[in-house]
Amino acid sequence: MSQWFALRTATRRERAAHDALTEKGFAVFLPMETMTRKYGRELVPHEQPLFPGYLFLLCDLPAQLREVLTAHTAIRGFVQINTLSGPEPMALPLEAIVGLQAEERAGAFNRVAKKPNAYRPKGGAKVLITSGVWQGYMAKVLQTPRGQRANVLIHLPDGRTKGKTVEVKYLRAA
């Protein structure tokens, strides 16, 4: 049965080790994150390893893994097999690697992707207050907010209304 193992690589040589192991027919996983890097006045997307100095290798047996890697010392960037204690390599849980692969495909490690705009209610909109002293109360937005706070008219249970200022992040469309 195949298992995943963590391999330690030389500093900034993760891709070289990945390519060398892939050429030898191994299934290798190198999780990457996308960041922005500044070149002059421009921000450019840049990929880098999520776990610097590590990559993951799928192999049948720990002994076979050690035998193959010690026989092929010419793997560029490879340093050592990760072990906790003792001479045997430690297998990683399959769920952990599958989870990382799913998160990477879903874009969880993409720091460049634009986040959706925060909710900005228009004047006259009915909203629900989701946090703070007025949590759970319905309100009407008096004017379109420009900053972090909005003026609202809160509807009290006894039929009265009260004007307050509430942070926009605590408002949700009703």
Secondary structure, 3 states (H helix, E strand, C coil): CCEEEEEEECCCCHHHHHHHHHHCCCEEECCEEEEEEEECCEEEEEEEECCCCEEEEEECCHHHHHHHHHHCCCCCCEEEECCCCCCCCCEECHHHHHHHHHHHHHCCCECCCCCCCCCCCCCCCEEEECCCCCCCCEEEECCCCCCCEEEEEEECCCCCEEEEEEEHHHEEEC
